[in-house]
Structures are given as C-alpha cells and as structure tokens.
Amino acid sequence: MAIVVGYVIAISAAIIAYQLSKSKSKKRKNIVWGIALMLLISPSLSFSIGLTYAALVRSGWAGLIMWYLFPILFIIGLILLLVGIFKKKEIETS
C-alpha cells in the first residue's frame, strides 16, 4: 500500500506542476518544476521505486537503491531551480 501512495504523490505532484507551469515563461517553468521535483517528486518516487525493487528481488537490502535515486533526482531539481532563478529574461527582437 505504501508503494502506491508514493506513486500517487509523485504523479499528482507532476500534474500540479504541469498545471502551474502551463502557458508560463521558460524561466517560470524551470522554477516550478525544480521545486516540485525537489520537494514532492524526488522523495516519493525514490521511496516507491526502492520498495518496488526490494519486493521484486525479495531482499530488504535492495531497497537501499532509494539512497542513490533520491540525491540524483534532488540534484536535477536543484539544477532546474537554479537555472530558472539565474536565467536572464529573454528580449524579443523584431
């Protein structure tokens, strides 16, 4: 049951992030997706993938894969957030 909850949280966070970033600038999209990935998607998805993998191979130690997945996803979200914060505003030339 906990596995399903993690996947539901990750999917609903992705849907909410999509709704918040729809028809926004690239800078705003990077900020929204960076925050969503760092705070909601990364922990819940790594937890669910770790438990799923541990159940498939029938070893509790295999669930420690979440210790590798979480920092990778968190750093990707941090990079997205920093790109969104420090990106210069695009000037349209006509």
PDB file as gemmi writes it, atoms N, CA and C in Angstrom:
CRYST1    1.000    1.000    1.000  90.00  90.00  90.00 P 1                      
ATOM      1  N   MET A   1       0.819  -1.195   0.000  1.00  0.00           N  
ATOM      2  CA  MET A   1       0.000   0.000   0.000  1.00  0.00           C  
ATOM      3  C   MET A   1       0.864   1.260   0.000  1.00  0.00           C  
ATOM      4  N   ALA A   2       1.971   1.241   0.733  1.00  0.00           N  
ATOM      5  CA  ALA A   2       2.845   2.417   0.800  1.00  0.00           C  
ATOM      6  C   ALA A   2       3.474   2.699  -0.555  1.00  0.00           C  
ATOM      7  N   ILE A   3       3.692   1.648  -1.328  1.00  0.00           N  
ATOM      8  CA  ILE A   3       4.271   1.830  -2.654  1.00  0.00           C  
ATOM      9  C   ILE A   3       3.329   2.645  -3.530  1.00  0.00           C  
ATOM     10  N   VAL A   4       2.067   2.321  -3.488  1.00  0.00           N  
ATOM     11  CA  VAL A   4       1.064   3.005  -4.304  1.00  0.00           C  
ATOM     12  C   VAL A   4       0.934   4.463  -3.888  1.00  0.00           C  
ATOM     13  N   VAL A   5       0.992   4.722  -2.597  1.00  0.00           N  
ATOM     14  CA  VAL A   5       0.884   6.100  -2.102  1.00  0.00           C  
ATOM     15  C   VAL A   5       2.023   6.956  -2.645  1.00  0.00           C  
ATOM     16  N   GLY A   6       3.214   6.419  -2.674  1.00  0.00           N  
ATOM     17  CA  GLY A   6       4.353   7.155  -3.213  1.00  0.00           C  
ATOM     18  C   GLY A   6       4.191   7.481  -4.683  1.00  0.00           C  
ATOM     19  N   TYR A   7       3.717   6.510  -5.454  1.00  0.00           N  
ATOM     20  CA  TYR A   7       3.488   6.763  -6.877  1.00  0.00           C  
ATOM     21  C   TYR A   7       2.374   7.781  -7.082  1.00  0.00           C  
ATOM     22  N   VAL A   8       1.328   7.715  -6.278  1.00  0.00           N  
ATOM     23  CA  VAL A   8       0.215   8.668  -6.395  1.00  0.00           C  
ATOM     24  C   VAL A   8       0.694  10.084  -6.070  1.00  0.00           C  
ATOM     25  N   ILE A   9       1.507  10.224  -5.040  1.00  0.00           N  
ATOM     26  CA  ILE A   9       2.038  11.547  -4.685  1.00  0.00           C  
ATOM     27  C   ILE A   9       2.903  12.086  -5.819  1.00  0.00           C  
ATOM     28  N   ALA A  10       3.758  11.257  -6.395  1.00  0.00           N  
ATOM     29  CA  ALA A  10       4.640  11.706  -7.478  1.00  0.00           C  
ATOM     30  C   ALA A  10       3.834  12.100  -8.713  1.00  0.00           C  
ATOM     31  N   ILE A  11       2.844  11.307  -9.074  1.00  0.00           N  
ATOM     32  CA  ILE A  11       2.039  11.612 -10.258  1.00  0.00           C  
ATOM     33  C   ILE A  11       1.195  12.860 -10.038  1.00  0.00           C  
ATOM     34  N   SER A  12       0.574  12.978  -8.857  1.00  0.00           N  
ATOM     35  CA  SER A  12      -0.237  14.173  -8.602  1.00  0.00           C  
ATOM     36  C   SER A  12       0.621  15.430  -8.524  1.00  0.00           C  
ATOM     37  N   ALA A  13       1.833  15.333  -7.998  1.00  0.00           N  
ATOM     38  CA  ALA A  13       2.738  16.485  -7.976  1.00  0.00           C  
ATOM     39  C   ALA A  13       3.142  16.884  -9.388  1.00  0.00           C  
ATOM     40  N   ALA A  14       3.365  15.911 -10.254  1.00  0.00           N  
ATOM     41  CA  ALA A  14       3.703  16.216 -11.645  1.00  0.00           C  
ATOM     42  C   ALA A  14       2.525  16.884 -12.361  1.00  0.00           C  
ATOM     43  N   ILE A  15       1.322  16.433 -12.088  1.00  0.00           N  
ATOM     44  CA  ILE A  15       0.138  17.046 -12.696  1.00  0.00           C  
ATOM     45  C   ILE A  15      -0.042  18.475 -12.204  1.00  0.00           C  
ATOM     46  N   ILE A  16       0.128  18.695 -10.913  1.00  0.00           N  
ATOM     47  CA  ILE A  16       0.005  20.045 -10.358  1.00  0.00           C  
ATOM     48  C   ILE A  16       1.097  20.959 -10.910  1.00  0.00           C  
ATOM     49  N   ALA A  17       2.317  20.466 -11.010  1.00  0.00           N  
ATOM     50  CA  ALA A  17       3.408  21.273 -11.567  1.00  0.00           C  
ATOM     51  C   ALA A  17       3.135  21.613 -13.029  1.00  0.00           C  
ATOM     52  N   TYR A  18       2.564  20.671 -13.752  1.00  0.00           N  
ATOM     53  CA  TYR A  18       2.218  20.938 -15.154  1.00  0.00           C  
ATOM     54  C   TYR A  18       1.150  22.022 -15.242  1.00  0.00           C  
ATOM     55  N   GLN A  19       0.146  21.927 -14.391  1.00  0.00           N  
ATOM     56  CA  GLN A  19      -0.918  22.935 -14.402  1.00  0.00           C  
ATOM     57  C   GLN A  19      -0.394  24.317 -14.024  1.00  0.00           C  
ATOM     58  N   LEU A  20       0.522  24.376 -13.067  1.00  0.00           N  
ATOM     59  CA  LEU A  20       1.068  25.656 -12.643  1.00  0.00           C  
ATOM     60  C   LEU A  20       2.011  26.268 -13.679  1.00  0.00           C  
ATOM     61  N   SER A  21       2.626  25.439 -14.503  1.00  0.00           N  
ATOM     62  CA  SER A  21       3.590  25.954 -15.462  1.00  0.00           C  
ATOM     63  C   SER A  21       3.034  26.081 -16.874  1.00  0.00           C  
ATOM     64  N   LYS A  22       1.794  25.708 -17.056  1.00  0.00           N  
ATOM     65  CA  LYS A  22       1.197  25.781 -18.378  1.00  0.00           C  
ATOM     66  C   LYS A  22       1.059  27.248 -18.797  1.00  0.00           C  
ATOM     67  N   SER A  23       1.459  27.558 -20.008  1.00  0.00           N  
ATOM     68  CA  SER A  23       1.424  28.897 -20.608  1.00  0.00           C  
ATOM     69  C   SER A  23       2.200  29.932 -19.797  1.00  0.00           C  
ATOM     70  N   LYS A  24       3.311  29.521 -19.220  1.00  0.00           N  
ATOM     71  CA  LYS A  24       4.206  30.430 -18.498  1.00  0.00           C  
ATOM     72  C   LYS A  24       5.531  30.517 -19.243  1.00  0.00           C  
ATOM     73  N   SER A  25       6.384  31.417 -18.820  1.00  0.00           N  
ATOM     74  CA  SER A  25       7.696  31.557 -19.459  1.00  0.00           C  
ATOM     75  C   SER A  25       8.589  30.369 -19.101  1.00  0.00           C  
ATOM     76  N   LYS A  26       9.640  30.213 -19.876  1.00  0.00           N  
ATOM     77  CA  LYS A  26      10.585  29.116 -19.639  1.00  0.00           C  
ATOM     78  C   LYS A  26      11.225  29.244 -18.259  1.00  0.00           C  
ATOM     79  N   LYS A  27      11.499  30.472 -17.839  1.00  0.00           N  
ATOM     80  CA  LYS A  27      12.094  30.714 -16.530  1.00  0.00           C  
ATOM     81  C   LYS A  27      11.153  30.234 -15.432  1.00  0.00           C  
ATOM     82  N   ARG A  28       9.880  30.577 -15.533  1.00  0.00           N  
ATOM     83  CA  ARG A  28       8.886  30.189 -14.536  1.00  0.00           C  
ATOM     84  C   ARG A  28       8.689  28.669 -14.512  1.00  0.00           C  
ATOM     85  N   LYS A  29       8.707  28.040 -15.692  1.00  0.00           N  
ATOM     86  CA  LYS A  29       8.559  26.587 -15.764  1.00  0.00           C  
ATOM     87  C   LYS A  29       9.709  25.883 -15.050  1.00  0.00           C  
ATOM     88  N   ASN A  30      10.929  26.370 -15.247  1.00  0.00           N  
ATOM     89  CA  ASN A  30      12.079  25.763 -14.577  1.00  0.00           C  
ATOM     90  C   ASN A  30      11.977  25.890 -13.071  1.00  0.00           C  
ATOM     91  N   ILE A  31      11.512  27.026 -12.591  1.00  0.00           N  
ATOM     92  CA  ILE A  31      11.376  27.220 -11.147  1.00  0.00           C  
ATOM     93  C   ILE A  31      10.314  26.286 -10.577  1.00  0.00           C  
ATOM     94  N   VAL A  32       9.167  26.218 -11.229  1.00  0.00           N  
ATOM     95  CA  VAL A  32       8.064  25.371 -10.729  1.00  0.00           C  
ATOM     96  C   VAL A  32       8.467  23.902 -10.741  1.00  0.00           C  
ATOM     97  N   TRP A  33       9.063  23.445 -11.845  1.00  0.00           N  
ATOM     98  CA  TRP A  33       9.446  22.040 -11.935  1.00  0.00           C  
ATOM     99  C   TRP A  33      10.599  21.704 -11.002  1.00  0.00           C  
ATOM    100  N   GLY A  34      11.500  22.644 -10.782  1.00  0.00           N  
ATOM    101  CA  GLY A  34      12.596  22.412  -9.849  1.00  0.00           C  
ATOM    102  C   GLY A  34      12.097  22.223  -8.432  1.00  0.00           C  
ATOM    103  N   ILE A  35      11.179  23.093  -8.004  1.00  0.00           N  
ATOM    104  CA  ILE A  35      10.619  22.980  -6.652  1.00  0.00           C  
ATOM    105  C   ILE A  35       9.808  21.698  -6.511  1.00  0.00           C  
ATOM    106  N   ALA A  36       8.990  21.398  -7.515  1.00  0.00           N  
ATOM    107  CA  ALA A  36       8.169  20.181  -7.452  1.00  0.00           C  
ATOM    108  C   ALA A  36       9.042  18.928  -7.417  1.00  0.00           C  
ATOM    109  N   LEU A  37      10.093  18.924  -8.205  1.00  0.00           N  
ATOM    110  CA  LEU A  37      10.967  17.750  -8.247  1.00  0.00           C  
ATOM    111  C   LEU A  37      11.730  17.582  -6.939  1.00  0.00           C  
ATOM    112  N   MET A  38      12.193  18.680  -6.366  1.00  0.00           N  
ATOM    113  CA  MET A  38      12.969  18.582  -5.119  1.00  0.00           C  
ATOM    114  C   MET A  38      12.094  18.210  -3.931  1.00  0.00           C  
ATOM    115  N   LEU A  39      10.938  18.810  -3.800  1.00  0.00           N  
ATOM    116  CA  LEU A  39      10.155  18.642  -2.578  1.00  0.00           C  
ATOM    117  C   LEU A  39       9.153  17.492  -2.614  1.00  0.00           C  
ATOM    118  N   LEU A  40       8.562  17.213  -3.751  1.00  0.00           N  
ATOM    119  CA  LEU A  40       7.499  16.209  -3.789  1.00  0.00           C  
ATOM    120  C   LEU A  40       7.839  14.971  -4.606  1.00  0.00           C  
ATOM    121  N   ILE A  41       8.323  15.170  -5.805  1.00  0.00           N  
ATOM    122  CA  ILE A  41       8.507  14.032  -6.706  1.00  0.00           C  
ATOM    123  C   ILE A  41       9.702  13.180  -6.296  1.00  0.00           C  
ATOM    124  N   SER A  42      10.814  13.803  -5.991  1.00  0.00           N  
ATOM    125  CA  SER A  42      12.042  13.071  -5.680  1.00  0.00           C  
ATOM    126  C   SER A  42      11.911  12.127  -4.478  1.00  0.00           C  
ATOM    127  N   PRO A  43      11.441  12.591  -3.316  1.00  0.00           N  
ATOM    128  CA  PRO A  43      11.365  11.652  -2.191  1.00  0.00           C  
ATOM    129  C   PRO A  43      10.342  10.544  -2.394  1.00  0.00           C  
ATOM    130  N   SER A  44       9.174  10.897  -2.905  1.00  0.00           N  
ATOM    131  CA  SER A  44       8.134   9.875  -3.036  1.00  0.00           C  
ATOM    132  C   SER A  44       8.465   8.869  -4.132  1.00  0.00           C  
ATOM    133  N   LEU A  45       9.031   9.336  -5.233  1.00  0.00           N  
ATOM    134  CA  LEU A  45       9.362   8.418  -6.319  1.00  0.00           C  
ATOM    135  C   LEU A  45      10.527   7.504  -5.944  1.00  0.00           C  
ATOM    136  N   SER A  46      11.542   8.031  -5.282  1.00  0.00           N  
ATOM    137  CA  SER A  46      12.660   7.170  -4.889  1.00  0.00           C  
ATOM    138  C   SER A  46      12.231   6.148  -3.841  1.00  0.00           C  
ATOM    139  N   PHE A  47      11.364   6.551  -2.923  1.00  0.00           N  
ATOM    140  CA  PHE A  47      10.842   5.626  -1.917  1.00  0.00           C  
ATOM    141  C   PHE A  47      10.049   4.493  -2.578  1.00  0.00           C  
ATOM    142  N   SER A  48       9.167   4.854  -3.503  1.00  0.00           N  
ATOM    143  CA  SER A  48       8.330   3.843  -4.159  1.00  0.00           C  
ATOM    144  C   SER A  48       9.145   2.921  -5.049  1.00  0.00           C  
ATOM    145  N   ILE A  49      10.094   3.464  -5.790  1.00  0.00           N  
ATOM    146  CA  ILE A  49      10.927   2.619  -6.641  1.00  0.00           C  
ATOM    147  C   ILE A  49      11.792   1.697  -5.787  1.00  0.00           C  
ATOM    148  N   GLY A  50      12.308   2.205  -4.666  1.00  0.00           N  
ATOM    149  CA  GLY A  50      13.112   1.371  -3.770  1.00  0.00           C  
ATOM    150  C   GLY A  50      12.317   0.220  -3.185  1.00  0.00           C  
ATOM    151  N   LEU A  51      11.096   0.507  -2.735  1.00  0.00           N  
ATOM    152  CA  LEU A  51      10.268  -0.568  -2.174  1.00  0.00           C  
ATOM    153  C   LEU A  51       9.822  -1.557  -3.246  1.00  0.00           C  
ATOM    154  N   THR A  52       9.518  -1.061  -4.440  1.00  0.00           N  
ATOM    155  CA  THR A  52       9.125  -1.958  -5.526  1.00  0.00           C  
ATOM    156  C   THR A  52      10.265  -2.893  -5.895  1.00  0.00           C  
ATOM    157  N   TYR A  53      11.460  -2.349  -6.007  1.00  0.00           N  
ATOM    158  CA  TYR A  53      12.616  -3.172  -6.356  1.00  0.00           C  
ATOM    159  C   TYR A  53      12.918  -4.184  -5.251  1.00  0.00           C  
ATOM    160  N   ALA A  54      12.794  -3.752  -3.991  1.00  0.00           N  
ATOM    161  CA  ALA A  54      13.043  -4.675  -2.878  1.00  0.00           C  
ATOM    162  C   ALA A  54      12.030  -5.813  -2.867  1.00  0.00           C  
ATOM    163  N   ALA A  55      10.787  -5.512  -3.219  1.00  0.00           N  
ATOM    164  CA  ALA A  55       9.770  -6.562  -3.265  1.00  0.00           C  
ATOM    165  C   ALA A  55      10.000  -7.516  -4.429  1.00  0.00           C  
ATOM    166  N   LEU A  56      10.487  -6.981  -5.547  1.00  0.00           N  
ATOM    167  CA  LEU A  56      10.717  -7.840  -6.709  1.00  0.00           C  
ATOM    168  C   LEU A  56      11.867  -8.817  -6.488  1.00  0.00           C  
ATOM    169  N   VAL A  57      12.945  -8.358  -5.875  1.00  0.00           N  
ATOM    170  CA  VAL A  57      14.087  -9.245  -5.672  1.00  0.00           C  
ATOM    171  C   VAL A  57      14.030  -9.947  -4.317  1.00  0.00           C  
ATOM    172  N   ARG A  58      13.028  -9.645  -3.533  1.00  0.00           N  
ATOM    173  CA  ARG A  58      12.790 -10.263  -2.228  1.00  0.00           C  
ATOM    174  C   ARG A  58      13.976 -10.095  -1.269  1.00  0.00           C  
ATOM    175  N   SER A  59      14.504  -8.876  -1.242  1.00  0.00           N  
ATOM    176  CA  SER A  59      15.595  -8.559  -0.338  1.00  0.00           C  
ATOM    177  C   SER A  59      15.395  -7.144   0.180  1.00  0.00           C  
ATOM    178  N   GLY A  60      15.368  -7.008   1.483  1.00  0.00           N  
ATOM    179  CA  GLY A  60      15.188  -5.692   2.071  1.00  0.00           C  
ATOM    180  C   GLY A  60      16.353  -4.764   1.798  1.00  0.00           C  
ATOM    181  N   TRP A  61      17.539  -5.349   1.663  1.00  0.00           N  
ATOM    182  CA  TRP A  61      18.725  -4.536   1.393  1.00  0.00           C  
ATOM    183  C   TRP A  61      18.674  -3.917   0.008  1.00  0.00           C  
ATOM    184  N   ALA A  62      17.952  -4.518  -0.904  1.00  0.00           N  
ATOM    185  CA  ALA A  62      17.847  -3.969  -2.257  1.00  0.00           C  
ATOM    186  C   ALA A  62      17.067  -2.661  -2.259  1.00  0.00           C  
ATOM    187  N   GLY A  63      16.264  -2.445  -1.231  1.00  0.00           N  
ATOM    188  CA  GLY A  63      15.506  -1.206  -1.129  1.00  0.00           C  
ATOM    189  C   GLY A  63      16.377   0.007  -0.895  1.00  0.00           C  
ATOM    190  N   LEU A  64      17.635  -0.227  -0.555  1.00  0.00           N  
ATOM    191  CA  LEU A  64      18.542   0.890  -0.331  1.00  0.00           C  
ATOM    192  C   LEU A  64      18.913   1.607  -1.620  1.00  0.00           C  
ATOM    193  N   ILE A  65      18.390   1.128  -2.748  1.00  0.00           N  
ATOM    194  CA  ILE A  65      18.596   1.834  -4.009  1.00  0.00           C  
ATOM    195  C   ILE A  65      18.002   3.241  -3.931  1.00  0.00           C  
ATOM    196  N   MET A  66      17.035   3.421  -3.025  1.00  0.00           N  
ATOM    197  CA  MET A  66      16.439   4.755  -2.883  1.00  0.00           C  
ATOM    198  C   MET A  66      17.454   5.769  -2.372  1.00  0.00           C  
ATOM    199  N   TRP A  67      18.495   5.316  -1.695  1.00  0.00           N  
ATOM    200  CA  TRP A  67      19.544   6.217  -1.221  1.00  0.00           C  
ATOM    201  C   TRP A  67      20.381   6.741  -2.392  1.00  0.00           C  
ATOM    202  N   TYR A  68      20.347   6.055  -3.516  1.00  0.00           N  
ATOM    203  CA  TYR A  68      21.035   6.535  -4.707  1.00  0.00           C  
ATOM    204  C   TYR A  68      20.112   7.359  -5.591  1.00  0.00           C  
ATOM    205  N   LEU A  69      18.849   6.975  -5.651  1.00  0.00           N  
ATOM    206  CA  LEU A  69      17.909   7.678  -6.517  1.00  0.00           C  
ATOM    207  C   LEU A  69      17.556   9.067  -5.991  1.00  0.00           C  
ATOM    208  N   PHE A  70      17.363   9.187  -4.694  1.00  0.00           N  
ATOM    209  CA  PHE A  70      16.938  10.466  -4.133  1.00  0.00           C  
ATOM    210  C   PHE A  70      17.923  11.595  -4.409  1.00  0.00           C  
ATOM    211  N   PRO A  71      19.226  11.435  -4.124  1.00  0.00           N  
ATOM    212  CA  PRO A  71      20.137  12.561  -4.406  1.00  0.00           C  
ATOM    213  C   PRO A  71      20.222  12.917  -5.882  1.00  0.00           C  
ATOM    214  N   ILE A  72      20.148  11.916  -6.748  1.00  0.00           N  
ATOM    215  CA  ILE A  72      20.214  12.193  -8.188  1.00  0.00           C  
ATOM    216  C   ILE A  72      19.023  13.034  -8.616  1.00  0.00           C  
ATOM    217  N   LEU A  73      17.814  12.626  -8.223  1.00  0.00           N  
ATOM    218  CA  LEU A  73      16.620  13.385  -8.585  1.00  0.00           C  
ATOM    219  C   LEU A  73      16.600  14.753  -7.917  1.00  0.00           C  
ATOM    220  N   PHE A  74      17.072  14.830  -6.680  1.00  0.00           N  
ATOM    221  CA  PHE A  74      17.106  16.099  -5.960  1.00  0.00           C  
ATOM    222  C   PHE A  74      18.063  17.084  -6.641  1.00  0.00           C  
ATOM    223  N   ILE A  75      19.215  16.603  -7.080  1.00  0.00           N  
ATOM    224  CA  ILE A  75      20.187  17.477  -7.743  1.00  0.00           C  
ATOM    225  C   ILE A  75      19.649  17.949  -9.097  1.00  0.00           C  
ATOM    226  N   ILE A  76      18.944  17.089  -9.804  1.00  0.00           N  
ATOM    227  CA  ILE A  76      18.322  17.509 -11.059  1.00  0.00           C  
ATOM    228  C   ILE A  76      17.307  18.624 -10.792  1.00  0.00           C  
ATOM    229  N   GLY A  77      16.500  18.478  -9.743  1.00  0.00           N  
ATOM    230  CA  GLY A  77      15.548  19.528  -9.378  1.00  0.00           C  
ATOM    231  C   GLY A  77      16.241  20.806  -8.957  1.00  0.00           C  
ATOM    232  N   LEU A  78      17.337  20.690  -8.225  1.00  0.00           N  
ATOM    233  CA  LEU A  78      18.096  21.866  -7.803  1.00  0.00           C  
ATOM    234  C   LEU A  78      18.684  22.598  -9.004  1.00  0.00           C  
ATOM    235  N   ILE A  79      19.193  21.850  -9.967  1.00  0.00           N  
ATOM    236  CA  ILE A  79      19.730  22.465 -11.183  1.00  0.00           C  
ATOM    237  C   ILE A  79      18.629  23.192 -11.942  1.00  0.00           C  
ATOM    238  N   LEU A  80      17.460  22.569 -12.064  1.00  0.00           N  
ATOM    239  CA  LEU A  80      16.335  23.232 -12.724  1.00  0.00           C  
ATOM    240  C   LEU A  80      15.953  24.521 -12.008  1.00  0.00           C  
ATOM    241  N   LEU A  81      15.908  24.472 -10.695  1.00  0.00           N  
ATOM    242  CA  LEU A  81      15.554  25.656  -9.916  1.00  0.00           C  
ATOM    243  C   LEU A  81      16.589  26.761 -10.105  1.00  0.00           C  
ATOM    244  N   LEU A  82      17.856  26.425 -10.035  1.00  0.00           N  
ATOM    245  CA  LEU A  82      18.903  27.436 -10.186  1.00  0.00           C  
ATOM    246  C   LEU A  82      18.943  28.013 -11.594  1.00  0.00           C  
ATOM    247  N   VAL A  83      18.699  27.183 -12.606  1.00  0.00           N  
ATOM    248  CA  VAL A  83      18.626  27.686 -13.979  1.00  0.00           C  
ATOM    249  C   VAL A  83      17.459  28.656 -14.101  1.00  0.00           C  
ATOM    250  N   GLY A  84      16.336  28.325 -13.485  1.00  0.00           N  
ATOM    251  CA  GLY A  84      15.182  29.210 -13.544  1.00  0.00           C  
ATOM    252  C   GLY A  84      15.405  30.514 -12.811  1.00  0.00           C  
ATOM    253  N   ILE A  85      16.130  30.473 -11.708  1.00  0.00           N  
ATOM    254  CA  ILE A  85      16.362  31.689 -10.934  1.00  0.00           C  
ATOM    255  C   ILE A  85      17.366  32.603 -11.634  1.00  0.00           C  
ATOM    256  N   PHE A  86      18.446  32.048 -12.138  1.00  0.00           N  
ATOM    257  CA  PHE A  86      19.528  32.862 -12.680  1.00  0.00           C  
ATOM    258  C   PHE A  86      19.465  33.082 -14.183  1.00  0.00           C  
ATOM    259  N   LYS A  87      18.433  32.579 -14.840  1.00  0.00           N  
ATOM    260  CA  LYS A  87      18.303  32.774 -16.274  1.00  0.00           C  
ATOM    261  C   LYS A  87      17.896  34.219 -16.561  1.00  0.00           C  
ATOM    262  N   LYS A  88      18.546  34.810 -17.542  1.00  0.00           N  
ATOM    263  CA  LYS A  88      18.215  36.181 -17.933  1.00  0.00           C  
ATOM    264  C   LYS A  88      16.897  36.192 -18.678  1.00  0.00           C  
ATOM    265  N   LYS A  89      16.184  37.265 -18.547  1.00  0.00           N  
ATOM    266  CA  LYS A  89      14.921  37.404 -19.255  1.00  0.00           C  
ATOM    267  C   LYS A  89      15.197  37.575 -20.743  1.00  0.00           C  
ATOM    268  N   GLU A  90      14.488  36.798 -21.547  1.00  0.00           N  
ATOM    269  CA  GLU A  90      14.707  36.857 -22.997  1.00  0.00           C  
ATOM    270  C   GLU A  90      14.065  38.119 -23.559  1.00  0.00           C  
ATOM    271  N   ILE A  91      14.803  38.797 -24.420  1.00  0.00           N  
ATOM    272  CA  ILE A  91      14.299  40.003 -25.065  1.00  0.00           C  
ATOM    273  C   ILE A  91      13.930  39.654 -26.498  1.00  0.00           C  
ATOM    274  N   GLU A  92      12.708  39.984 -26.867  1.00  0.00           N  
ATOM    275  CA  GLU A  92      12.242  39.695 -28.212  1.00  0.00           C  
ATOM    276  C   GLU A  92      12.727  40.777 -29.162  1.00  0.00           C  
ATOM    277  N   THR A  93      13.359  40.376 -30.249  1.00  0.00           N  
ATOM    278  CA  THR A  93      13.798  41.342 -31.248  1.00  0.00           C  
ATOM    279  C   THR A  93      12.919  41.211 -32.479  1.00  0.00           C  
ATOM    280  N   SER A  94      12.446  42.341 -32.944  1.00  0.00           N  
ATOM    281  CA  SER A  94      11.569  42.320 -34.123  1.00  0.00           C  
ATOM    282  C   SER A  94      12.131  43.179 -35.223  1.00  0.00           C  
TER     283      SER A  94                                                      
END                                                                             
